[in-house]
């Protein structure tokens, strides 16, 4: 008889392509996982996994069944969540993903509000790029995600939180404005949605990325600017959170830039939408409080004292 446990083993093996890692993920021994997959193959009369001493490969039908199994496991979990939500909608584990250009700046100050609203909720945070987050929400690995639009979100539900404009970050002594077409910017590496958003912030201008450098974080970008290596665009959210504090740079607001839209996304079939909306409200309140504390436009950041 086919069991959910066997399907979990198969999905883990499809993801990891390694029996040891798949067993660790399922919290069982390697022999238990191997026996479970073998039992599933015997039940179906099909070879789902091609095994050698050095590698594991899913057969064509094995990969297809693993993909169907993901849907079965997601539906099963949602059935359990529906039941739990009816009894204790504001309790239990909740997996929230966030992009690295928003989560580190918004979530830490928002956590006290979220905990006050949902004291029995156990919040687990993941920081990933947008494409991975959307896949995580769609497949049930994550419950909801904090991302920035424009980005294609498919059939997911979307709650708009706030628009997020930009500041120009430049070395001290810079004019504090984008001068002409062909301006080159220090930006994040490809894969970050902010890289595309920054280049499209001024559609009428021909903004280009400085191909000699690509950062993995906004903190690195600010450091490069402070060393006089170029200019960049920083989201207002990051500026309000103090990402440029103690760096010897000049910040100038760019009110005419096309902003990004910071949103929460979740599956429309989720039974915990009321909780998600409460978290969204806490994030909105946190952002509003951060904006009130934002430095006055055009104010240079305090110079870094060198020892």
Backbone torsions as a table, in degrees:
resi	resn	phi	psi	omega
1	UNK	NA	131.7	179.0
2	UNK	-69.3	134.7	-178.1
3	UNK	-124.9	158.4	176.4
4	UNK	-63.1	-34.3	179.1
5	UNK	-61.0	-43.6	177.9
6	UNK	-62.2	-39.8	178.3
7	UNK	-64.8	-38.9	177.1
8	UNK	-62.7	-41.3	178.0
9	UNK	-60.6	-44.5	-177.1
10	UNK	-65.3	-43.9	-180.0
11	UNK	-63.6	-43.6	178.6
12	UNK	-61.2	-41.0	179.8
13	UNK	-68.3	-37.7	177.4
14	UNK	-64.0	-37.7	-180.0
15	UNK	-73.1	-41.6	-172.3
16	UNK	-92.9	-29.9	-174.2
17	UNK	51.3	38.8	180.0
18	UNK	-159.2	123.8	-175.8
19	UNK	-65.1	-38.7	-177.9
20	UNK	-65.1	-48.6	-179.3
21	UNK	-67.1	-37.9	178.6
22	UNK	-64.2	-39.5	178.3
23	UNK	-66.0	-41.9	177.9
24	UNK	-62.1	-39.8	179.3
25	UNK	-64.2	-34.9	-179.7
26	UNK	-91.0	0.2	178.5
27	UNK	59.6	42.7	175.9
28	UNK	-134.6	171.9	176.1
29	UNK	-77.4	161.3	179.8
30	UNK	-63.0	-38.2	-179.8
31	UNK	-66.5	-35.9	178.1
32	UNK	-65.1	-44.7	179.9
33	UNK	-65.3	-43.7	-180.0
34	UNK	-61.3	-41.4	179.7
35	UNK	-66.7	-36.9	179.3
36	UNK	-65.8	-42.2	178.2
37	UNK	-66.8	-40.5	178.3
38	UNK	-62.2	-40.3	178.8
39	UNK	-64.3	-37.1	177.5
40	UNK	-66.1	-41.6	177.6
41	UNK	-62.8	-42.0	179.8
42	UNK	-64.3	-40.1	-179.5
43	UNK	-65.1	-41.4	-177.5
44	UNK	-84.5	-18.8	-177.4
45	UNK	72.5	28.2	-176.4
46	UNK	-131.9	152.3	173.6
47	UNK	-92.7	111.0	-176.2
48	UNK	-94.3	-27.1	-174.5
49	UNK	-129.8	131.5	175.4
50	UNK	-97.5	115.2	-174.0
51	UNK	-108.4	137.3	167.5
52	UNK	-132.8	177.4	-180.0
53	UNK	-66.5	-26.4	-172.9
54	UNK	-114.0	-10.9	-175.1
55	UNK	-149.1	161.4	175.5
56	UNK	-129.0	131.4	179.2
57	UNK	-136.3	136.8	176.8
58	UNK	-79.2	137.1	171.9
59	UNK	-69.7	166.8	-179.1
60	UNK	-59.0	-45.5	179.7
61	UNK	-71.5	-31.9	177.5
62	UNK	-63.1	-41.8	178.4
63	UNK	-65.4	-38.7	179.5
64	UNK	-66.7	-42.9	179.7
65	UNK	-67.3	-36.8	177.7
66	UNK	-61.7	-39.2	179.2
67	UNK	-66.4	-41.3	176.3
68	UNK	-65.4	-36.0	-179.8
69	UNK	-63.3	-34.7	177.2
70	UNK	-59.2	-42.8	178.3
71	UNK	-64.2	-39.0	178.6
72	UNK	-64.5	-45.2	-178.5
73	UNK	-66.7	-37.7	177.3
74	UNK	-64.3	-45.2	179.2
75	UNK	-63.0	-38.6	178.2
76	UNK	-63.1	-44.7	179.7
77	UNK	-64.7	-37.8	179.3
78	UNK	-66.5	-34.0	174.9
79	UNK	-62.0	-44.4	178.3
80	UNK	-64.1	-39.7	-179.5
81	UNK	-68.2	-36.6	177.6
82	UNK	-61.0	-44.7	179.7
83	UNK	-64.8	-44.9	-179.5
84	UNK	-66.3	-36.3	-178.9
85	UNK	-66.2	-32.6	178.3
86	UNK	-69.6	-33.7	-177.8
87	UNK	-88.5	-45.8	-175.7
88	UNK	-143.4	72.1	-174.0
89	UNK	-64.3	-22.5	-175.0
90	UNK	-107.2	18.8	179.5
91	UNK	-120.1	169.8	174.5
92	UNK	92.7	-169.6	-176.2
93	UNK	-85.9	143.8	175.0
94	UNK	-139.7	126.5	-175.4
95	UNK	-104.2	111.5	-177.1
96	UNK	-112.9	123.0	175.9
97	UNK	-101.2	156.0	-179.1
98	UNK	-151.7	146.8	175.3
99	UNK	-73.8	150.1	-175.7
100	UNK	-70.8	-9.7	178.0
101	UNK	-97.7	7.9	176.7
102	UNK	-137.3	-47.4	-175.7
103	UNK	-54.1	-51.1	-176.8
104	UNK	-63.4	-22.3	-177.1
105	UNK	-94.5	-28.7	-175.0
106	UNK	-102.1	-39.4	-172.3
107	UNK	-69.9	-45.4	-179.3
108	UNK	-55.8	-48.0	178.2
109	UNK	-71.2	-17.8	-179.8
110	UNK	-85.2	-19.8	-174.7
111	UNK	-57.3	-41.6	177.7
112	UNK	-58.9	-38.4	178.0
113	UNK	-67.3	-41.6	-179.3
114	UNK	-65.2	-42.5	179.9
115	UNK	-66.9	-35.4	178.0
116	UNK	-66.5	-37.2	-179.6
117	UNK	-77.2	-33.7	-176.3
118	UNK	-133.9	73.4	-174.3
119	UNK	-64.8	-21.2	-177.8
120	UNK	-99.3	7.7	-179.2
121	UNK	-89.6	132.8	174.8
122	UNK	-101.3	108.6	-173.8
123	UNK	-96.7	124.4	176.3
124	UNK	-111.6	126.3	-174.0
125	UNK	-106.7	140.1	176.0
126	UNK	-130.3	136.1	177.4
127	UNK	-110.9	116.5	-177.4
128	UNK	-146.1	170.2	175.1
129	UNK	-76.3	161.4	-170.0
130	UNK	-56.8	-47.5	-176.7
131	UNK	-59.7	-42.3	178.6
132	UNK	-66.6	-38.5	178.6
133	UNK	-63.2	-45.5	-178.6
134	UNK	-63.6	-39.9	176.2
135	UNK	-64.5	-39.7	179.1
136	UNK	-62.7	-40.4	178.1
137	UNK	-69.1	-44.9	-177.1
138	UNK	-62.8	-35.1	-177.2
139	UNK	-92.7	-4.6	178.2
140	UNK	91.5	0.6	176.6
141	UNK	-67.0	-31.8	175.9
142	UNK	-120.8	152.5	177.4
143	UNK	-86.6	-39.1	178.1
144	UNK	-156.5	166.7	-176.3
145	UNK	-144.4	145.6	175.4
146	UNK	-99.7	114.2	-176.9
147	UNK	-135.6	-179.3	177.9
148	UNK	-126.4	137.3	176.4
149	UNK	-101.4	155.8	13.1
150	UNK	-80.2	135.6	174.0
151	UNK	-165.1	139.2	-179.0
152	UNK	-71.3	119.1	-175.8
153	UNK	-109.3	4.3	176.9
154	UNK	64.1	-132.9	-174.7
155	UNK	-92.8	9.4	-177.7
156	UNK	-73.2	151.6	175.1
157	UNK	-77.9	147.3	-175.1
158	UNK	-131.6	130.8	174.3
159	UNK	-116.9	115.3	-179.8
160	UNK	-74.7	133.0	-179.8
161	UNK	-103.5	-54.9	179.6
162	UNK	-168.7	159.7	172.7
163	UNK	-89.5	145.7	-174.6
164	UNK	-128.0	107.2	-180.0
165	UNK	-83.8	-157.3	-172.9
166	UNK	-136.2	153.7	167.3
167	UNK	-116.0	144.4	170.7
168	UNK	-84.6	125.9	175.8
169	UNK	-106.4	122.5	-175.3
170	UNK	-139.8	157.6	175.6
171	UNK	-61.9	151.6	178.0
172	UNK	-57.8	135.6	-177.4
173	UNK	100.1	-13.7	176.7
174	UNK	-69.9	153.8	-178.0
175	UNK	-66.3	-15.5	177.1
176	UNK	78.3	23.4	179.3
177	UNK	-148.1	154.1	171.5
178	UNK	-75.9	126.3	-168.7
179	UNK	-88.7	-55.7	-174.8
180	UNK	-148.5	176.0	177.2
181	UNK	-63.6	150.4	-179.4
182	UNK	86.5	11.0	178.6
183	UNK	-62.4	130.9	179.9
184	UNK	-99.3	135.4	-176.3
185	UNK	-118.7	143.8	165.9
186	UNK	-78.0	127.4	-175.2
187	UNK	-137.2	171.6	174.8
188	UNK	-70.9	159.3	179.6
189	UNK	-67.5	159.3	-178.9
190	UNK	-60.6	143.8	-174.7
191	UNK	113.1	-28.4	174.0
192	UNK	-81.5	128.7	179.7
193	UNK	-62.1	-29.4	-179.4
194	UNK	-63.8	-28.0	178.1
195	UNK	-61.0	-44.7	178.3
196	UNK	-72.6	-40.8	-178.8
197	UNK	-61.6	-41.2	-178.8
198	UNK	-65.3	-41.4	-179.2
199	UNK	-67.7	-23.7	179.5
200	UNK	-101.7	10.1	-178.4
201	UNK	-64.8	-29.8	178.3
202	UNK	-127.6	86.6	-175.7
203	UNK	-58.0	-29.3	-177.4
204	UNK	-79.8	-10.7	179.2
205	UNK	-104.5	157.3	178.6
206	UNK	-101.9	76.8	178.4
207	UNK	-79.1	141.2	-179.0
208	UNK	-132.4	153.7	176.0
209	UNK	-87.8	136.8	172.4
210	UNK	-69.6	104.6	-173.2
211	UNK	-70.9	-8.0	-179.7
212	UNK	-78.9	-8.0	-176.0
213	UNK	-152.6	141.0	173.1
214	UNK	-144.7	124.7	-175.2
215	UNK	-93.4	158.8	175.5
216	UNK	-99.2	-9.1	-179.2
217	UNK	-153.1	158.8	176.9
218	UNK	-65.9	-32.6	178.1
219	UNK	-60.1	-41.8	177.5
220	UNK	-64.9	-41.7	178.4
221	UNK	-57.9	-46.8	-179.4
222	UNK	-61.0	-40.3	178.9
223	UNK	-63.0	-40.3	179.0
224	UNK	-65.7	-40.7	177.5
225	UNK	-62.9	-42.8	-178.1
226	UNK	-64.8	-22.3	177.1
227	UNK	-88.8	4.8	176.2
228	UNK	80.1	19.7	-175.3
229	UNK	-86.7	-8.0	179.0
230	UNK	160.2	-167.2	179.3
231	UNK	-122.9	163.1	178.8
232	UNK	-152.3	170.6	173.4
233	UNK	-107.4	128.2	177.9
234	UNK	-111.7	136.1	175.6
235	UNK	-62.0	143.7	177.9
236	UNK	-55.5	-36.3	179.6
237	UNK	-57.6	-45.6	-179.5
238	UNK	-67.2	-37.5	178.6
239	UNK	-64.3	-45.2	179.8
240	UNK	-62.9	-29.8	179.5
241	UNK	-81.2	-6.5	175.7
242	UNK	91.4	24.7	-177.3
243	UNK	-62.7	-26.3	-178.7
244	UNK	-98.5	2.7	-178.2
245	UNK	-59.8	140.4	177.6
246	UNK	66.5	18.6	172.0
247	UNK	-111.9	138.7	-175.9
248	UNK	-82.6	73.2	-179.7
249	UNK	-135.1	168.7	175.6
250	UNK	-110.2	133.7	177.3
251	UNK	-111.4	132.9	177.5
252	UNK	-132.5	128.4	179.3
253	UNK	-66.4	150.3	179.0
254	UNK	-122.9	77.2	-173.7
255	UNK	-65.1	-19.5	-178.4
256	UNK	-90.4	-2.1	-178.9
257	UNK	-73.3	144.4	173.4
258	UNK	-67.3	118.3	-177.0
259	UNK	-78.5	163.1	168.5
260	UNK	-93.0	159.5	-179.2
261	UNK	-110.5	115.6	179.6
262	UNK	-87.1	127.2	-172.5
263	UNK	-139.4	163.9	166.5
264	UNK	-106.6	140.4	176.0
265	UNK	-127.6	147.2	176.8
266	UNK	-154.1	169.1	178.1
267	UNK	-73.5	138.6	-179.1
268	UNK	-64.3	-23.7	-177.9
269	UNK	-87.7	-1.1	-177.5
270	UNK	-64.3	139.5	179.5
271	UNK	-85.4	1.1	-173.8
272	UNK	-114.0	31.9	-175.6
273	UNK	-61.0	-37.2	179.4
274	UNK	-61.0	-37.8	177.3
275	UNK	-67.3	-43.4	179.2
276	UNK	-60.1	-42.2	179.5
277	UNK	-65.1	-34.8	176.1
278	UNK	-66.0	-40.0	176.2
279	UNK	-64.5	-41.0	177.3
280	UNK	-60.0	-41.0	178.3
281	UNK	-62.6	-40.6	178.3
282	UNK	-64.3	-38.1	178.6
283	UNK	-67.5	-39.6	177.1
284	UNK	-61.8	-45.7	-179.7
285	UNK	-62.7	-39.9	179.4
286	UNK	-64.5	-44.0	179.4
287	UNK	-62.6	-42.6	179.3
288	UNK	-60.0	-40.6	178.9
289	UNK	-67.6	-37.1	178.6
290	UNK	-65.6	-40.0	-179.2
291	UNK	-63.1	-37.6	179.7
292	UNK	-63.8	-30.1	-178.2
293	UNK	-92.0	0.6	-176.0
294	UNK	-62.6	141.1	176.6
295	UNK	-59.0	152.1	179.9
296	UNK	-60.6	142.1	-178.8
297	UNK	-54.6	137.0	175.3
298	UNK	83.1	0.4	-178.6
299	UNK	-79.1	123.0	177.0
300	UNK	-63.7	148.9	175.8
301	UNK	-73.3	150.5	-179.0
302	UNK	-59.7	138.7	179.6
303	UNK	-65.9	145.3	178.9
304	UNK	-75.7	125.7	177.2
305	UNK	-79.2	122.9	-179.1
306	UNK	-95.2	135.7	-179.3
307	UNK	-78.8	NA	NA
